[in-house]
């Protein structure tokens, strides 16, 4: 684990106003969001964006490569796109769409149209499980229209690797699960001495697979699966992951009751400090060779607010 860990919780004024923000972020928020101390070759920055009951995370690697994991709901795409521009991003080197549910792929067509994309990484879905949804069909049409190809996520493959970081795909291990959640692309990202585990909406079935395969899932920071649903983040899984910090992306007062009380209890039992986008807004992790810091900044990119 880490030799030295520090967590910084930055308070921001006007919280009531900020919870209702949309694409028109204040100058103060824009200034705050770009002052991230990124130093080429020396920092990794991970943003877990507040997109309500959905998922979207941005990783900026030390060599300035970028990865966007999921793109929120359909109404979130424009907000995400504008915010990425404010951060000075013109290219998404890796666009990972963990599985074809709207709350993970909804804004992807906006992102694909607005940015240069290196690779689009998605799971291969069994014909019997392909969703009959307008959002999924529009995504495939946009990928075709913009002349991109899909790179299939394969368990055990190295998506990228350098002296400072590695990106490894741990799942899906099959192309026939019966549940779209279990097709989720699971990624282990290690940079310097810090390890992140991204889990999409993977449920207990996938957690068992990873445990049985003896996959390297020990991580400092866990992106909690399925918005904190009780169907994921099992006790045996947490025993192996042992996360110092856990991040849950969920919407305030959502109709699913996420995060589940059992999940919160298990994370607390294993002494993992919890950050939640419904309470903390967007969450940023900044890593260097010696330490990492975690900040919450109350920026929201939820198009429904």
N, C-alpha and C positions, 0 to 999 in steps of 0.2 A: 504494500500500500504506500501511502505517501509518507515522506520523511517529515513533512510539515504541512499542515492544512489550516487554512483560515477561511472562515465564512463571514462575509460582510453583508449585512442587511441594510440597504440604503433607503431611508424614508423619503417620500416625495410628497410635497404639498398638493392641495387641491385634489385629494383622492376621489371625492365624490364626482367631480367634473371628469376626471380621467377615466373613470369606469364607463363613462358614456361616450368616449372618444371614438372617432372612426378614421377615415382617411385623412382628415384635416387635423393632424397633430400640431400641437403648439410649438412655437420656436424653442421653448424651453425643453420640450421633449425631444425635438430633433437634435438639439445641441447635446443633450444628455446621451442620446442613443449613439452618436458617432464618437464620443469621447471614450473610447473603449481601450485605449492604451495598446492597440495592435502594433506590434513591432515585427516586421518581416524576419522570419527565421527564428524568432524567440518567443512567439505567443501562439496559442490556439484559442479561439473564441467560439463558444457554443451559445446560441440564443434559442431558448424554448419560448416560442411566441404564444401570447395569449390570443387564441382564436376561438374562444368559447368552447362549446362541446365539439371539439375537433382537434386536429394535430398538425403542427408545423414546426420544424426545427431547422436552424441554419448553423452549419459548421464552417468556420474559416480556418484553414490550415496554415501552418507557418510559411509555406511556400506560396501563399495567396490563392491556392485552389479553394473552391467552395463546394459544399454539398448541401442540398435542401432535401430534408426528409419530410415528405407529405406537404400538402398545400391547403389545408383547411377545407371549409365548405365552399360551395359555389359563390356565395356572396363575399368571400374573403380574398379572392384572387387579386382584385385591384388594390386593396389595402396592402397586401403582402408585397405586391410588385412595387408600389410606391415607396414602401419602407426600405426595400432592398436597394432601390435607386438612391435613397438618402444615405445609405451606408456606403455608397460608391461602387456598388456591385453591378457589373454589366454582363457577366458570364456565370452560369451555374455549371460547374464542371461535372457534377454528379447530381442528377435529379432522381431521388429514390421515392417511388410511390409504393408504399408497403403492401397495400392490398386495395382492391377496387370498391371500397365503400366511399360514399360521397364526402364524409367528414375527413377523409384522407386524400382524396383526389379531386375534390370539388374545384379548387382554384388552379389546377394544373394547366388547363388550356390557356389561361391568362399568362401564366409564367412561361409556357413554351412559346407563346406568340411574342412576348415582351423581351426575352433574354436569349443570348446565345447559349445553347445547351451542349455540353460535351457528350454525356451518356444519360440515357433514360433507363433506369433499372427498375424492373417490375417482376413479380412472380409469374410463373406459367400456371394458368388456371385450367383445371380439367373442363372439358366441354360441358359436362353435366352441371358444373358450378359457375359457369360464366354468367355474370349478372345481366339481366335484361333491363338495363337502366339507361335513361337518356344521358346521364352524366358520364357513364363509362363509354357509351358510343361516341359522344362528342369528344372525349379525350382521344380515343383511337383515331377519329377523323382528323383532329388537330395534329397529332403526331404524323399522320400520313401527309397532310397538306403542307406541313413545314419540313418535309423530307427528312424526318428522323427515323431511326430504327430503335426497337426495344432490345435492350440487353437483359437476358433472363437471369434472375438472381439464382445462384447455385450455391448450396451449402458447402462450405470448405474452401470457397474461392477467395482469393485476395483481390479486392476491388482496386486498391492502390497501396503502395508501400514506398517509404523513403527512409532515410536515416533517422528522421524525427517522429514519424507516425506510421501507423498501419490501419487499414480498413478491411475487416474480414467479415464475410457473410457466413452466418451460422445456421440459418434456416431461410426458406423452407427446404426440408429434406425430401419432400415428395411433391408430385404434381396432382395428387388426388386426396383431398382432405375431407370434402363434404361441407366444410364451414369456411367461408371467406376469411374470417378472422385468423384461422390457423394457417392460411397461406402467407401470413405476414412475413415480410423480410425482417430478419433479426440481424443486427449488426453489432460487432464489437469494434470500437474505435479506441486505439491507444496512441497517445501522444505524450512524449516525454515520459513521466512516471504515472500519468493519469489514464484511467480506463473508463470508458463509457459503454454501457450496454443499452441499445435501442431495441425495443421489442414490439413496436406496432400494436396490434390488437391480439397478439398471440395468447391463447388460453392454456389451461393446465395441460392439455394433451401435448402441446409443443414444449412446454417446460419439462415434461417427463422425457420427451425425445432427447432434449439437450442434455439432461442428466444421464440418461442411459448411454448416450454417445460420449460421455465424459468431455463435453465441449468446455473450452475455457470461458467460463461465464463470470468469474470473479471480477468485480468492478467497483470502482470508487463511487460512480454516479450511475444510478439506474433510472432510465426513462421508463416509468411504470406502465405496464401493458394495459390496453383497453380502458384508458381513462380512470384506472383504479378499480375496475370491476372486481367483484368477489370471485369471478371465474378464473382469475389469473393471480400471479404473485403468491403462489403456494408456499407453505412453510419449508418444504424440502428445497424448493428453488431458492428461497432467500438464504438458506443455510450455505448454499454454494456461492451465491452472488456476494453476500455480506456488504451491501452498499453503505457507504458513509452517509450519502445523501440520496434522496429519491425525489423525482420530479413527476408530478401528475398534471396532465393537461385535461381540463374539464371546464364545463360551463357552470356559472352560478345557478343554483336551484334547478339543475337540469332534470328532466322527467325520468331519467334512468336511475336516479339516486347515486350517481357516481361522485366521488369515490365511495366504495362500499365500506361499511364499518369494520368488516372482518379484515379487509386489506389494510386499512389504517392501523388496526390493532396489531396485525402481524408485523408491519413495518416498524411500529413503535417498540414491539417486543424485541426486535433485532437491532434496536438502537440506531435506526436510520432516520436522520433528520429529514422532514418532509417539506417540500415546496410545492405549492398548488397555484396554477394560473388563475383559478377562480377567486383566490384570495390575494395572491401576490402580484398578479399581472405577469408580464413577460419576465423570464428569468435568464440571467446571463452568467456563464461560467468562463472565467479567464484563466488559462493555464500557462505557466512558464516552466522552466526546468526545475525550479525549486519548490513551487507551491501552486495552489489554485485558489481562486476566490469566487464566491457565489453572491450575486446581487439580484435583488428584485426591484423593478423600476416602474411598475404600474402602467406601462405602455400596453394598450390593447389594439389588436388588429382585427377584431371580430366585426365583420360587416353587418351583423344583425343588431348591433348596439347603436 
